């Protein structure tokens, strides 16, 4: 999901189509069936070519969605600067708090977030084409820190709403978008 906020406080949310979730199940099933075959037999090769075909389809659908979303964001941005969070995917994958299937699922989803870096790449080149800049801001703790009182909360990933002692109740992605914009504005004031 992509959540953005403009300088007027208006939110833009785009729920990802996530074709990878659809294709991952099919690919895993085929890989499982392939693994029960003798390697390099005709049956194994047929399963293997089907796996590669499905992986290509998944990748192409993801790219198509990213191209369309990045173009929509660039066209709908009236300012000349787009600010994005600089996500440290490798650090997220190294987190040792989860174990077993939950850890595997998190690693798969974060590593597939080459999806995120590719999206930022598409956004950058499309923005530059029309004379806009894309600036990366450190994203650490932006979804856990209240944008009103700046208090940091320890929140598990499954908890989507942040409620603070100061009375602020907001979706964690929207909170993160506001914090990223505020960090950019503070950085801009420091350079002036």
C-alpha positions, 0 to 999 in steps of 0.5 A: 500500500502506498500512502502519501500526504501533500502540503495541504494535508490531503492524503493519497492512498493506493492499495496495491493489487499485489498480484504476487500474492495470487501468483505465489500460491500457484508457483509454490504448488508447481514447485512442490509438484516439480520437486517430486519429479526426477530432476531434468525428466520431461515432467520436471522440465514441464513443471519448471518451464511453467514455474518460470512462465508464472514468475515472469507473469507475476513480475510483469504485472507488478511492473505494470502496476508500479508504472501506472501508480508512479505516473499517477503520482507524478501527474497529480503532484502540483509541487515540484518536489516528491518526498519518499521514505528511504526504507532499509530493507536489508535491516528489516530482513535481519530482524531476529524477533520473529521465528518460523513461518512468520519470519519466512513470510516477513522476509519474503515480503520485505525482500520482494520489496525490491518492489519498493526500490523499483517503484521509487526508481520509476517515480524518480525518472518520471518526475525528472522527466517533467522537471520534479525532484524526488527526495529520500528521507530516513523512514526509521520509526516514522510509523511508531512516532506520534506526529503530534507529540513526538512520543515513540510507541512500541507497536507490532506490525499487525496493529494498523492504528496508532493511538497516543496518550495525547488523544491522537488516533490515526492509521500508522501509514498516514502517521508515517507519511506526515512524519516523513513530510515533517522531517523533510520540512525540518531539513529544509529549514536547517539548510536555509 
